[in-house]
């Protein structure tokens, strides 16, 4: 059975899943492009926004 061939989520290049050290990406570049999308909030997991904790807004720790 041959290893699965998948497409890089960033550039859509086909890669061998078993041999890719950056999986699911084809390269470090594609991995960093994806990370940048998350950090700039262009990507997000859908759902309701979590309520803000009043102590967290003031910079205080919840554990005392």
Secondary structure as GFF3:
##gff-version 3
##sequence-region A 1 64
A	DSSP	beta_strand	5	7	.	.	.	ID=ss1
A	DSSP	beta_strand	14	16	.	.	.	ID=ss2
A	DSSP	three_ten_helix	17	19	.	.	.	ID=ss3
A	DSSP	alpha_helix	28	39	.	.	.	ID=ss4
A	DSSP	alpha_helix	54	57	.	.	.	ID=ss5
###
